[in-house]
Amino acid sequence: MILYNVTINIDTQVEVEWLQWMKDTHIPNVLETGLFTDYKIYKILAEEPQGRSYSIQYFTKSLEDINEYQEKYAPALRDEVMQKYGKHLVAFRTMLESVD
């Protein structure tokens, strides 16, 4: 199992709107690629002076699926996020592999 984690710090001014948009629009669009089997959203509990941070976790079966996602779908999906919320967020991505 591979976890594709996107950590986002979002301005509190748009946090509620952004979170609803993520649930209603962005995450369904990511899942429609057929490359992820599930997802989870976690609010990071650490206090921060600016914004609030979230971990959006997408699960897939292989690194090849993530590579395909990044090549074929991620640029357009990221552009959409940046056009809508770019001045209000900072994001970074991490890939993790289960080592049960």
C-alpha positions in Angstrom: 0.0 0.0 0.0 1.3 3.4 -1.0 0.1 6.6 0.7 0.2 9.9 -1.2 0.0 12.6 1.4 -0.7 16.2 0.6 -0.1 18.6 3.6 -1.8 21.9 3.2 -1.7 25.1 5.3 -4.7 27.2 4.5 -5.6 30.7 5.7 -8.3 30.6 8.3 -10.3 33.2 6.3 -11.1 30.6 3.6 -10.7 27.4 5.6 -14.4 26.4 5.8 -15.0 27.2 2.1 -11.8 25.4 1.0 -12.5 22.3 3.0 -16.0 22.1 1.6 -14.7 22.5 -1.9 -12.1 19.8 -1.3 -14.8 17.4 -0.2 -17.3 18.3 -2.9 -15.1 18.9 -5.9 -11.3 18.3 -5.7 -11.1 15.0 -3.9 -13.9 13.4 -6.1 -11.9 14.6 -9.2 -8.8 13.0 -7.8 -10.7 9.7 -7.1 -12.2 9.8 -10.6 -8.8 9.1 -12.1 -9.3 5.5 -10.9 -5.7 5.5 -9.5 -6.6 5.7 -5.8 -8.6 3.3 -3.7 -9.5 5.5 -0.7 -8.7 8.8 1.0 -8.7 10.4 4.5 -8.7 14.0 5.7 -7.0 14.9 9.0 -6.8 18.3 10.6 -3.3 18.7 12.1 -3.7 19.7 15.8 -0.5 21.7 16.2 -1.2 25.4 16.8 0.2 27.6 14.1 0.4 31.4 14.0 -0.8 31.5 10.4 -3.6 29.3 9.0 -4.6 25.8 9.8 -3.0 22.6 8.4 -4.6 19.5 7.0 -3.3 16.2 5.8 -5.1 14.8 2.7 -4.2 11.2 2.3 -4.8 9.2 -0.9 -4.2 5.4 -0.9 -3.1 3.4 -3.9 -1.7 0.0 -4.6 1.5 1.0 -6.3 4.1 3.6 -6.9 3.3 3.3 -10.6 -0.2 4.5 -10.0 1.1 7.6 -8.3 3.6 8.2 -11.1 0.7 7.9 -13.6 -1.4 10.3 -11.5 1.5 12.8 -11.4 2.1 12.7 -15.1 -1.4 12.6 -16.5 -3.7 14.3 -13.9 -1.9 16.2 -11.2 -0.8 19.3 -13.2 -4.4 20.2 -14.2 -5.8 19.4 -10.7 -3.1 21.4 -9.0 -3.6 24.3 -11.4 -7.3 24.3 -10.4 -6.4 24.5 -6.7 -3.9 27.2 -7.3 -6.3 29.3 -9.4 -9.0 29.1 -6.7 -6.9 29.2 -3.5 -3.3 29.8 -4.5 -2.8 33.0 -2.5 -4.3 31.4 0.6 -2.4 28.1 0.9 0.9 26.3 0.9 1.2 22.6 0.1 3.8 19.9 0.0 3.5 16.3 -1.0 5.0 13.1 0.4 4.8 9.5 -0.7 4.9 6.8 1.9 5.1 3.0 1.7 3.6 0.6 4.2 6.2 -1.6 5.8 3.9 -3.9 7.9 
